[in-house]
Amino acid sequence: MKAITTSRTQSDGPRRWRWRLGALGAGLLCAGSTLAQGVGDTRAGREVATSLCIQCHQIDGTGRDPSRVPPGFGAVADMASQTALSLRVFLQTPHGDMPRYQLTPTETDDVIAYIQSLRSR
């Protein structure tokens, strides 16, 4: 039996995979940033925050002291670690003495958009 030969060298394989992974990563980054820009209605998010969160949190963005418990939305917005994903996980996970609100996906998007709108520039 004769071995089949190709013109590619063994080093072409890893190079091709690195290129594919890089292209996939770039595509995901672009898709993620595009999706993040259009998610949520800040006005509706403020309404949800006014009805559910204002009893404990400063929701207007003036509360920027990160050591305050519970923190104001301005302090939450200014946390370097805050992303839409981290806020979503936080809002859907029981924690501390915070009431267990069952926000709809739209309400969650709106609250996230509102909190992110409070970031100090």
N, C-alpha and C positions, 0 to 999 in steps of 0.2 A: 504494500500500500504506500502510495506516495503522499508525503505531508503537503498540506496546502499552505502556501506562503502568501503573505500580504506585504504591501509596501510600507505599512505602518511599523514603527518601532514600538517597543514596550513602553517607552516614555510618553507616547502619544495618549495612552489611556488615562493616566492620572491628570494630564494637562487638560484633556477634554472634560473630565469630570469637574475639575476646578472651575473651568469656564462655565459649565452648566450650573453648578452650584452658585457661582457668582451672579449669573444672569437671573436665576431663581430668586436669590436674596434681594437683588435690586428691584425685581418685579414686585416682590412682597412689600418692600419698603415703600415703593411708589403707591401701591394699592392701599396700604395701611394709612399713609398720610392723606390720600385722597378721601378715604372713607372717614377719617377723623375730622376733616374739615367740615363735612356736611351733616354731622350727626347732632341732633338735638336742637331745641328751640330755647334760647336763653330766657325769654319772657315766661314761657310755660314752666321752665325750671324754677324761676323765682317764685311763681305761684305755688308750686309744689312745696318748696322750701318754706314759704310763708305759712302754708297750712299745716305742715308736719314738723318742721325742724326748728322754727323760731322759738319754741318753748325752751330750748336748751342752747342753741347755737346763735351767735351773731351772724346773720345771713347777708348783711348788706356790704360786706367787704371791709368794714372798718376794724373789725377784730382781727388783728394780725399778730397777736402774741402767741407763738407756737407752744408756750408752756401752759396756757390756759386749758382747763379741762371742763367741758369739751371745747375744742378749739373753734374759733370763728371760721366761717367759710373763706375769709381772706387769708388766714394763716394756712388753711388746708390748700388753697390754690397756690400759695407761694412755696409749698414744699417741693424741693427739687425732684423728689421721687414720684410726684403725682403725675400720672398719665391717665388717659381715658380708661385704659384697661385696669389700672390699679384702683381707680375710683369705682369702677363697675364691680370689681371683686369685693371691695370694701362695703359697698352698698348692698350686696347680696349675701354677705357673711354676718352671722350674729356676732356681736362684740360688746363687751362691757355691759353697762346699764342702758344702752340705747334700745329703744323699742324696736321690735322686729316688724318693720313695715314691709308690706308686699307690694313693691312698686312694679308697675307694668314695664315692659321693655322701653316703651316710649317715655314714660315718666323718668326712668333711669337715665336715658339719653339726654333728656331735658335738664335734669339736675346736674349731670356731668357738664353739659354745655354751659350752664349758669356758673358753676364753680370755676370752670376754666376761664370764663369771661372776667373773673375777679382778679386774675393774676396781675400783680403790679408789673408794669412794663419796665 
